[in-house]
Amino acid sequence: MTRLALVFMMLLPAAALADDEGSEHTAQLVGDSADTLGVTVTFDDAAGWSMSVRAKPGDALKTFQIAMPKRHAHYVVYVTPKRSAIAFVEVSAGIETGRDKVGAKDQIAWVWSPTDGKLVRSWTYGQLFTPAELGNLRRSVSHAAWHSGHAVTKAGLELKVDGAKPRTIVLDAKATTLR
């Protein structure tokens, strides 16, 4: 029976054994539908991340290249009320050659202006997680993840944190604080 299982595993495509995802970069857009309408985020292997946005409904569409890492990662992208800011929060960090863990100095969130595409503020993992929590992120072959769900509420974007002591991190509705 063991030989049969081993032969079966050897017949599986290599990609299925390494990573079962269809994409190495994903972003889930969240927020009120009136705010998210007219906002698009995309990833290009050569250029990296960009966002196309109408600063306000009816405005001309503008596209901005945004300076974020091109590394393997997955994001929740929060469009704040009245489209005053667009925030990317890394919820699953890719583990790859040269990056075998998430460090305290690694950025976890970026807030961008929808009017000029400029970075407004950012946070690091060390600002949100203790060293012990960072050492205990949920791990797979290709990811370090901490997120187990999210919701947009009046308070802002609420992100559920996995771990020994589950908790919620909130990016306020103005995207000025993340705690």
N, C-alpha and C positions, 0 to 999 in steps of 0.2 A: 504494500500500500504506500509506503514511504517513497519508493521509486516512482510510482505512478504520479504522486503529488509533485515530485521534483521535476519529472518530465513535463507535466502540465505547466508548471511555473516557467520552465525554460521556453515553452511555446508561446507564452504571453509576449506581446510587443514590449520592447525595453521601456518605452515611454510610460506604459501602464504601471510598470514596476517602480519607476522613479517618481512619477507625478501624475495624478489622474485629472489634472485640470486642462481645460482647453485654452486657457490664456494665462500668461504670466503677469498681466497687469489688468486689474479691473477696478471700476469705480461705480458705486451705486449712488445715484443722485437722490437726495431726500429733501423734503421741505414741502411747504404748501404748494399745491399745483399752480396757483397763480404766480408764485415766485419761481418755480422750476421751469415753467413754460418759457422757451426762448434761451435756455442754458444748455450747452452741450460741452462735455469734456471728452477728450480723445487722447490716445497714446499712440505715438509713432516710434518705431524702434530707433530711427536715426535722430529725430527731433525731440523726442520725449513728450511730456504732457503739454496740452494746450487747452484753453477754454474759449468757447465762443459764447458771447452773451449780449443780450440787449440790456443795458443798464437799467432801463425801465421799459415796461411794455410799450411798444410803438417806436422805441428808439432804433437807430440803425444797429445792425449786428456788427460786433467787433470781435476779432479773434486775437488772443494773447498767448504767446509762448510763456509758460510758467516754469520757473527754475525749481524743479523738484527732482529728486534722485530718479534715475532710470532703472534702478534695481527692481527685482521681482518683489511686488507688494500688491496688496489689495486695500481699497479705501472706501470709506463712506464719505460722500461729498454733500455737505449741508449748505443749502441755499437759504440764507436767513430771511426773516420777514422783510417785505418790501425790497428784497434783493439788495440789501445794504452791504452784504459780504458773501463770499463763497469760501467755505472751509473744507479742506481735505484732511481727513483723519485716517492714518494708517491703522488698520485693524488686524492685519496679518502681514508680518514681515517675511520676505523670502530669505531662506537660509541657502546660501550659495557659496561658491569658491570665494574666499576672502572675507566672508561674513558668516561666521559659524554661530553667532549669537547676536542679540540686540543689546546695545550698550546704552548707558545712561545719557551719553551725549548725542545719540542718534535722534534725529527729529521725528516726531510722531504726528504733528499737526501744523498746518500752514493755513493762514487766512489771507485771501486775495481780494483786492478791490475790483468790483465788476465794471468800474468806470475807466480805469487805466491799466488794469492787470498787475498792479504793483503789490508786492508782499506787504501786508499790514502788520502781521505778527506771526510768531511761531512758538512751538513748545517742543521740549525734548521728553524722551521716555523718563529721564531722571527727575523731571518736574512732576510727573504723575505717579510714578511707581517707586517703591523702596527697592534697595538692592536685593532684598530677599524675594520680593515679588518678581523682579526682573529675572532672577535665577530660576523661578518656577513657572515661567510662561508655558502654556500648552505647546508641546513640540510634536512635529511630525518629521518625515524625511526632509521636507522642503520648506517648512514654515515654523515660525514662532508666533503664536496668536494669543490674544488676551480677550477678545470680544465674543460675547455669546448672544448678542442681540442689541437692538437699538429702537428708539421711538422718538418722534418729534412731538414735543409737548409745548405748552406755553412757556415753560422754563428754557426751552431750547432743544438741543440734541442730547438725548440721554443714552449713554452707552453702557451696557452691562459688562462688568469685568468678571471673568472666570477666576477661580482660585480658591484657596483655603478659606478666605473671608470674602465671599462675593460682595461686590459693591457697585455703585453706579457713578460714572464720571459724567459731568454735564458741561457741554459747551453752551454757554448762555446764548439767548436769542439774538444778541448783538455781536456775538463772536469775539467778546473781549476777555472772557475768563474761561478757563478749562480746568475743572477740578472735581 
